């Protein structure tokens, strides 16, 4: 059977309106509107008051935040929301990958340093935020959330409990923000690791999905029973859908983390090269060394 008839059949089934007819999710719209209006108020009202005469936000930051918010909305709204919640664990996995690997860093890149500091520093939650943004803690927290969100009871419960599903997404995005903070943070009061430490951090991050990936791909049966009816309705195998989800998870996260590790490494190498170039001249000779040693030093 070719791919075209299978795809056409799936489209026809989606189009018949059974639980997949067009409808919006008010909770998603409310959260997205709150984030958008809050950002607009911060950069147009709060910023000019706190930093008079200064540029409070750049065009690039607005683009970053707007794009991250748009992706968050698209992948949390119909039809992705409905497909991910009831019909396909692979779509569910794509949704989570977009939330954690695209939306979360874009939202952070869109926050001016002063705004992130205003949101965190000196607040009652400052110590907690500082703690979870430490590299080791952020990795452990993300590993725990990853394991929890792949626990069969949690996944099956999220397919029929909207508020539980919403809370799971809040925890997922929150842990992703903490995971990205060591890389993106510019607030001096929050942890800012050195570039060598970031390279180790990124390599460790790349290995985190291995266990759940193997769990999904090599399982002998369907782990998430709630997806069996939906997968059958859409016309594909629940086990194949599960294996596809594992493949997505096991490839995207490591690839991204190791590409970022390579970028940080070459950035660190460039910094060291520039530092050495300013410390020692390229045409340094032994006569220069002797002349420097013979120069009288001031007493004391």
Buried (B, 14 or more C-beta within 10 A) or exposed (E): EEEEEEEEBBEEBBEEEEEBEEEEBEEBEEBBEEBBEEBEEBBEEBBEEBEEEEEBBEEEBBEBBBBBBBBBBBBBBBBBBBBBBBBBBBBBBBBBBBBBBBBBBBBBBBBBEBBBBBBBBEEEEBEEBBEBBBBEBBBEBBBEBBBBBBEEEBBBBBBEEEEEBBEBBEBBBBBBBBBBBBBBBBBEBBBBBEEEBBBEBBBBBBBBBEBBBEBBBEBEEBBBEBBBEBBEBBEBEBBEBBBBBBBBBBEBBBEBBBEBBEEBBEEBEEEEEEEEEEEEEEEEEEEEEEEEEEEEEEEE
